Structure formats: structure tokens, C-alpha cells
Amino acid sequence: MANDGALRLAIVWLSVIMVLVGVFTFSLKKIMVTYAFGMLGISGILLPDWDFFDREFSRWPYPVTADERAALQARRSGFK
């Protein structure tokens, strides 16, 4: 994962939401469900190696080659 700051921020916000759920509902079960759904959401959005999936579908079973990684880096570092 390239953006550790976003992961930390998402986990902090998840903990704030869990505290709010706990304060308003007094339910440990709801806190745990909030944690489970939050972590699944974070892991589905922030953790995947999107460079790996930003290729043709037929290339997904194979590792990213150095040439493909260099091409992705060159595309990303261009002017907007």
C-alpha cells in the first residue's frame, strides 16, 4: 500500500465511529459489527494493490513485471 496516511486516518475515523456507536447504543455487539464492517470496507478500498489490477484482465494471474511497474510509474508521474 502506497498511502499509509490514508490507512491511519481511516482507522482513526473507524475508532471514532465505534466510540459513538458504543456511547449511543451501549451495545458491544453493535460495536463489534461496526468494527467488522469498517475493517472490511477499509481493506476493500485502501489496501488492494491497485497497480496490480490496473492492467488487462488476462494479465491478473501473472506477477507485475518490472516493465509494467515502470510504465505505471511513468504514467503516474506525468503532468496533470
N, C-alpha and C positions, 0 to 999 in steps of 0.2 A: 504494500500500500504506500502510495507516494505522499498522501496528505495526512500525517499523523495528527496535526492540529484539528482537523475536521472530526477525526475519530474521538479525540479527547473532548471536544465541545459537545458532540452528540451524546457521549456517555454522561457528561455532566448534566445536560438537559434531561436525559432519561432519569437520572437520580432525583432531580428537582420534581419531575412529574410523579415519580414514585412516592416521594415525601408528601406531595399534595394529595395523591390518591389515599395514602395512609391517614393523613390528617382528616380528610373529609369523609372517609368511609369506615375507618377503624377495622379494616379487613386485611389480614395478612394474605389471604388467598387472592384478593384483587391486586395487592401489591406484587405478588409473585407472577400473576398473569400479565400485569403491566410490564414487569421486567422481561418476561419471556418474549412477549410480542415486540418490545422495544429492541431487545438484542437481535431478534430475527430480522427486524427491519434494518437495523444498523449493519448487520452482516450482509444483508442482501444488497444494500445500496453503496456502502463505503468500502467494504473490504475486497470485493472481487477485483482481480487484475483486469481492468477494462482494456488495457493494451492487448491482452491475450484474446479477448473476444472481438476486438476491433479489426478483424481480419475476415477473409472469406470463410463461410461456414465449413467448407470442405477442409480447411486447414486447422480447425479446432482440435482434432485428435493429436496433432503433432506439436512439439515444443516450438516456441518462438525462436526463430533463428537470429543470429547477430545482424544480418542484413535487414530483416523485418523490424527489429528493435531500432536500428539506426534510422530507418525510413520513418518510423513513428516519431522518433525524437526530432528529426529534421522538420516534419510536418508541424509538430507542436511548437517549435522554437521560432517559426516564421512570424513576420509582422502581421498584425490583425488588420 
